[in-house]
Amino acid sequence: MQSVYLPKSICDEVDRLCRNFLWGESSNHKKYHAIGWNKICRPKEAGGLGLRSMRNVNTTYMMKNCWNLIQDPHKLWVQVVRAKYKCKNGIIPQVMKTNKMSNLWKGICASWELIKPHICWRINNGRTASFWYNNWLPNHMPIIHYSSSFIPPVELFKTIHEYTSGQGTWQIDHLQSWLPQNILETIYHFPLPTNGYGQDVVLWSPSKDGVFTTKSAVTIASSSHTVSHPPPFKAIWRWNGPERIRVLLWRVVHGSLMTNQVRVDRGLGTDPTCSVCMQETESNLHALRDCKFAAEIWSRTSGGSLPRSFAEDNIHDWVHANLKE
Ligand SMILES: [Zn+2]
């Protein structure tokens, strides 16, 4: 699977089998899937279960293959692929789709744009990295993005070393007709490339040490699924209680308990009234806290010493506040 780019139909089928397993569904026994697969695949602190979709797993492997194209030019498969798809001789290969391409190359092309923004350079002698197109100035995009005027084509092929003078300074005067002042100042303060330091080195920017890790690739591949983190999820998974209660609370916060209100909302019932007190709408909060029978249990459990605020919070704050104590 690490070198095969799986078709969408296979990814969907594997995800379907995982979903069915999670909700206890079998071929002759349908079960209701209370929380969407997209939410399940989020990180735990963002409301999911930290599972990964098959496409996400496969994309991560493809990203690793992309990185190997850069970092392992001596491997035989890298040499074959780079030659076959005319990647040119630069350290960073030119990756382009072709009319006839292998499954592996298809996967590499599909994942290349995910790794491209994270390729950065540590400048040593400045003779390899492109001044305009490579990512080498910390916390900046490639320099070409900051240019506001026409740059002669001959300049665009220059390496970083070519914008330094023999006197050990940057050629700021030469660059100032193409770049804004703030970028020139940043370049001015950037350490000059030095001949004795060896070749420039490609680094993986998401890792502190510049080494590609599958973990960081997973984060990038799934970044489109992340959301701002609502607080109760972190508190739920940190809470040191039985797993089945944590799962129950996770479902409560998602509003996915099969209460009568949820049944009506999803077209599975017609009457949202609580079947215990027969008076109010059975919402998550009503079933767990506000129904007079539930309130009676809370009151007895605490020996009648519940604070007034206990029944005032919304469901997120209620779960969060009680887990903290
Ligand atoms: Zn009730």
Residues whose N, C-alpha, C, O or C-beta is under 5 A from the ligand:
A	BS01	ZN	C274 V276 C277 M278 C291 K292
